[in-house]
Amino acid sequence: MPNAIYYVSYKLKKGTSVPDFLLAAKALNDGYISKQKGYISWEQMVDGETWADMCTFETMEDLKAFEEASRNPSELAGKFYSFINLMSCKGHKFSVEKTYGK
């Protein structure tokens, strides 16, 4: 079964401290996301003011279960989301069709 990826792009709120944002992301990853069934990795990327997160799970079922479990954000998630302009979020779920270079 192919891996599944949740990809979301967004912008941070004006005046956000990037080091504080990254600390909140690490706390969320270490305290919650990395403990979810099928979790493989979370990559954060940036291009100017646009950020993107790519969370990889073993299966689409694992990703959907994570999404369902995350409907009521924890304190760690709330802290992470407090840095993000939520109106700028654009998310997608992908199944990996083909991987090159591994």
N, C-alpha and C positions, 0 to 999 in steps of 0.2 A: 504494500500500500504506500502511495507517495506521501511525503511530508506535506504539512499544511502551514501556510504562512499568513499571519495577520499583519497587514501593512497599513500604517496610518501616517498621514502627513499633517502638520500643524504648525502654528506660530506660537511663540511664547508671548505672554503679556508684556506690555511695555515696561521697562525698568527691571525686568527679571534678572536676578543674579544667576548666570549660567552655572557657576560652581555649586550653588545651593540647589538648583534644579537637578543637576547630575547626582548630587548626594541623595536627594529624594528618590530619584530613579533607582539608584543602587539599593536603597533601603527597601523599596517596593519589590525589586527583583529578588533580593536576598531573603526578605521576610515573607513573600507570598508567591510571586509568579514562578520562581524556580522550583517551588515545591509542588506545582500542579502536575498531574499525570500527563506524560508525554512531552513535557517541556524539553526543548533542545537548547535554544539560545534566544537572546534578545539583543539586537543591534540597534544603536541609535546613530543617526546620520544627520548632518546639517549642511545646508547650502545657503549661505547668507542668513536670512531670517526664517527660512523654511527648515523645519526639523522633520525627520521621519523615523518611525520605529518599525522594526521588522522582527516580530516574534515568531519563532519556528517551533512547531510541535510535530510529534511523530505522525499523527493522523488528523484528518479533518474532524473526526469524532472527538479527539482530545481537545482540539481548538474550540469546538462548539461547547464542550463541557466547561472549559475555562471561561468562555464568554458568558455562559449561563451563571456560573458561580460568581462572576464578577459584577453581576447586575446591581448588587448592593455594595458599593465601594467601602473598603476598609479604611481605617485611619491613615494607613500608609498610602493607599490610592488617593484619598482626599488630599493629602499633602502634595503628592505628585501632580494631580490635576489642578491644584491651586496656582501653578505656574503657567498653565496653558490657556490660550485663548480658545475656548471650546467651540466657538462659532467657526473657527478656521479648520476644524478637523475633517479629514476626508479618509475614510477607512475602507479597506477591501480585504476579502479572504481569498486566498489562492491555494490551489493544489499544485505542487511542484510537478511539472510535466517532464522536464529534462534538466539535468545538472551537468555542467561542463567544468573541467578544471579540478576535479577532486580525485 
